Structures are given as C-alpha cells and as structure tokens.
Amino acid sequence: MNKKTSKNKREFSRVDLKVLAKVNAKGEEVVFIGMHNVSMKSLFVKGKADWTVGTECEIHLILDGQNPPVDIKVKGRVQRITDEGIALMFTEVNLEAYEHLHNLVLLNTDDTEKVEEEFKNHLGLKKK
C-alpha cells in the first residue's frame, strides 16, 4: 500500500504542531519538545522512551500561548513505536480536551471543510 492510500484511510485529519508534550507512563514523565503530529484520535511524538506497545499513559499537550498555559490532558496508550518516535492513541478525552483538540486541528489544517465534515460524520464525536 502506498503512503497516499494509507493516509486516505485515516479517520481524522492530522496536523503538525509545535507543542510541548508531557507523557506520564510506568511511573516516569518524559517530555517531548518539537513538532508533533496530532489528530482527534492520536498523537505522534518524535523521540524515545522505555515503553512497549500497549503501555497506558497520561498525555499533556501544553499550549504556552496563553497565561497560564493551556494543559490538554488525555489518557492514552502506546500504539506503535518506530525509529522516529512513538504513536499514542487517545483512550479517554474529556469535553474540555475535546474542544481544545478540535480547535487545534481546525486552526492548523489546510482543509477546514474536510475536518469539519470528519467531526460531523464521526459517531463517537457527536455532542448531545
């Protein structure tokens, strides 16, 4: 399968963001600084940690453009480990974190209509 086809099968658009990501897992906190790939469902951080696939974690995306900085906190699990970094799947996202993630993805995408359509059509992301 080529890279373009693989991207088209994703449930949600991904955006590259320069944010601070703090991940707590197995009793340790690892800080990832730099450009990370974010979607409504997951985060890919560039770097290494001593974790295995399936490791449960707490993820903090820190947005320092505000005072105090915004801390988007979600629960997750290590989904994949590569030579470049770690893919973390979100397993629990509260409403406040959902709103922040939605805005982050929407404000950093090149295709806002596509992103809004993804939110509108995804059963698990509907507000009641």
DRENDO-1510 file (C-alpha; in Angstrom, 1 decimal, always signed):
<recs>
REC; n; res; u; v; w
REC; 1; MET; +0.0; +0.0; +0.0 .
REC; 2; ASN; +1.5; +3.4; -0.9 .
REC; 3; LYS; +1.7; +6.3; +1.5 .
REC; 4; LYS; -1.0; +8.3; -0.2 .
REC; 5; THR; -3.5; +5.5; +0.0 .
REC; 6; SER; -2.6; +4.8; +3.7 .
REC; 7; LYS; -3.3; +8.5; +4.6 .
REC; 8; ASN; -6.7; +8.4; +2.9 .
REC; 9; LYS; -7.8; +5.6; +5.2 .
REC; 10; ARG; -7.4; +7.6; +8.4 .
REC; 11; GLU; -10.5; +8.5; +10.3 .
REC; 12; PHE; -9.3; +12.0; +11.1 .
REC; 13; SER; -7.0; +14.6; +9.6 .
REC; 14; ARG; -3.6; +15.1; +11.1 .
REC; 15; VAL; -1.8; +18.3; +11.6 .
REC; 16; ASP; +1.8; +19.1; +12.6 .
REC; 17; LEU; +2.1; +21.3; +15.7 .
REC; 18; LYS; +5.0; +22.6; +17.6 .
REC; 19; VAL; +3.9; +21.9; +21.2 .
REC; 20; LEU; +5.3; +20.6; +24.4 .
REC; 21; ALA; +4.1; +17.1; +25.1 .
REC; 22; LYS; +4.5; +15.6; +28.6 .
REC; 23; VAL; +3.7; +11.9; +28.8 .
REC; 24; ASN; +3.5; +10.0; +32.1 .
REC; 25; ALA; +3.8; +6.3; +31.9 .
REC; 26; LYS; +5.2; +3.5; +34.1 .
REC; 27; GLY; +5.9; +6.0; +36.9 .
REC; 28; GLU; +8.0; +8.3; +34.8 .
REC; 29; GLU; +7.4; +11.6; +32.9 .
REC; 30; VAL; +9.0; +12.1; +29.5 .
REC; 31; VAL; +8.9; +15.5; +27.9 .
REC; 32; PHE; +8.8; +15.7; +24.1 .
REC; 33; ILE; +9.7; +19.1; +22.6 .
REC; 34; GLY; +9.2; +20.0; +19.0 .
REC; 35; MET; +6.9; +19.3; +16.1 .
REC; 36; HIS; +4.3; +16.6; +16.7 .
REC; 37; ASN; +1.6; +15.1; +14.6 .
REC; 38; VAL; -1.8; +15.4; +16.2 .
REC; 39; SER; -5.3; +14.2; +15.3 .
REC; 40; MET; -8.6; +13.9; +17.3 .
REC; 41; LYS; -7.6; +10.3; +18.0 .
REC; 42; SER; -3.9; +10.2; +18.4 .
REC; 43; LEU; -0.5; +11.9; +18.8 .
REC; 44; PHE; +2.8; +11.0; +17.2 .
REC; 45; VAL; +5.8; +12.4; +19.2 .
REC; 46; LYS; +9.4; +12.3; +17.9 .
REC; 47; GLY; +11.7; +10.8; +20.4 .
REC; 48; LYS; +12.3; +7.7; +22.5 .
REC; 49; ALA; +11.1; +6.3; +25.8 .
REC; 50; ASP; +11.4; +3.0; +27.6 .
REC; 51; TRP; +7.9; +1.8; +26.9 .
REC; 52; THR; +6.3; -1.0; +25.0 .
REC; 53; VAL; +3.2; -1.2; +22.8 .
REC; 54; GLY; +0.1; -1.2; +25.0 .
REC; 55; THR; +1.6; +0.8; +27.8 .
REC; 56; GLU; -1.1; +3.0; +29.4 .
REC; 57; CYS; -0.2; +6.7; +29.8 .
REC; 58; GLU; -1.4; +10.2; +30.6 .
REC; 59; ILE; -0.7; +12.8; +28.0 .
REC; 60; HIS; -0.4; +16.5; +28.5 .
REC; 61; LEU; -0.2; +18.8; +25.5 .
REC; 62; ILE; +0.9; +22.2; +26.8 .
REC; 63; LEU; -0.1; +25.3; +24.8 .
REC; 64; ASP; +2.0; +28.2; +26.1 .
REC; 65; GLY; +0.4; +31.0; +24.0 .
REC; 66; GLN; -1.9; +31.8; +27.0 .
REC; 67; ASN; -1.3; +32.8; +30.6 .
REC; 68; PRO; -1.5; +30.4; +32.3 .
REC; 69; PRO; -0.6; +27.8; +29.6 .
REC; 70; VAL; -3.4; +25.5; +28.5 .
REC; 71; ASP; -2.9; +21.9; +29.5 .
REC; 72; ILE; -4.8; +19.5; +27.3 .
REC; 73; LYS; -4.9; +16.3; +29.4 .
REC; 74; VAL; -6.0; +13.0; +27.9 .
REC; 75; LYS; -5.5; +9.3; +28.7 .
REC; 76; GLY; -3.8; +7.1; +26.1 .
REC; 77; ARG; -1.9; +4.0; +25.2 .
REC; 78; VAL; +1.3; +3.4; +23.2 .
REC; 79; GLN; +0.0; +2.2; +19.8 .
REC; 80; ARG; +3.2; +2.0; +17.8 .
REC; 81; ILE; +7.0; +2.6; +18.2 .
REC; 82; THR; +9.2; +3.4; +15.3 .
REC; 83; ASP; +12.8; +4.6; +14.9 .
REC; 84; GLU; +11.4; +8.2; +14.7 .
REC; 85; GLY; +9.1; +8.2; +17.6 .
REC; 86; ILE; +6.0; +6.9; +19.4 .
REC; 87; ALA; +2.4; +6.9; +18.3 .
REC; 88; LEU; +0.0; +7.4; +21.2 .
REC; 89; MET; -3.7; +6.6; +20.8 .
REC; 90; PHE; -6.2; +8.6; +22.9 .
REC; 91; THR; -8.4; +6.3; +25.0 .
REC; 92; GLU; -10.2; +9.0; +27.2 .
REC; 93; VAL; -10.8; +12.6; +26.2 .
REC; 94; ASN; -13.0; +14.8; +28.4 .
REC; 95; LEU; -15.1; +17.5; +26.9 .
REC; 96; GLU; -12.7; +20.4; +27.6 .
REC; 97; ALA; -9.8; +18.4; +26.0 .
REC; 98; TYR; -12.0; +17.5; +23.1 .
REC; 99; GLU; -12.8; +21.2; +22.4 .
REC; 100; HIS; -9.1; +22.1; +22.6 .
REC; 101; LEU; -8.1; +19.3; +20.2 .
REC; 102; HIS; -10.9; +20.2; +17.8 .
REC; 103; ASN; -9.8; +23.8; +17.7 .
REC; 104; LEU; -6.1; +22.8; +17.4 .
REC; 105; VAL; -6.8; +20.6; +14.4 .
REC; 106; LEU; -9.2; +23.0; +12.8 .
REC; 107; LEU; -6.9; +26.0; +13.2 .
REC; 108; ASN; -3.8; +24.2; +11.8 .
REC; 109; THR; -5.3; +22.4; +8.8 .
REC; 110; ASP; -5.2; +23.4; +5.2 .
REC; 111; ASP; -8.7; +21.9; +4.6 .
REC; 112; THR; -11.1; +23.2; +7.3 .
REC; 113; GLU; -14.2; +21.9; +5.4 .
REC; 114; LYS; -12.8; +18.3; +5.4 .
REC; 115; VAL; -12.0; +18.5; +9.1 .
REC; 116; GLU; -15.5; +19.8; +9.9 .
REC; 117; GLU; -17.0; +17.0; +7.8 .
REC; 118; GLU; -15.0; +14.4; +9.7 .
REC; 119; PHE; -16.3; +15.8; +13.1 .
REC; 120; LYS; -19.8; +15.9; +11.8 .
REC; 121; ASN; -19.9; +12.4; +10.4 .
REC; 122; HIS; -18.0; +10.5; +13.2 .
REC; 123; LEU; -20.4; +8.8; +15.5 .
REC; 124; GLY; -18.1; +8.9; +18.5 .
REC; 125; LEU; -17.6; +12.6; +18.4 .
REC; 126; LYS; -21.1; +13.9; +18.4 .
REC; 127; LYS; -22.3; +16.3; +21.1 .
REC; 128; LYS; -25.6; +15.5; +22.8 .
</recs>
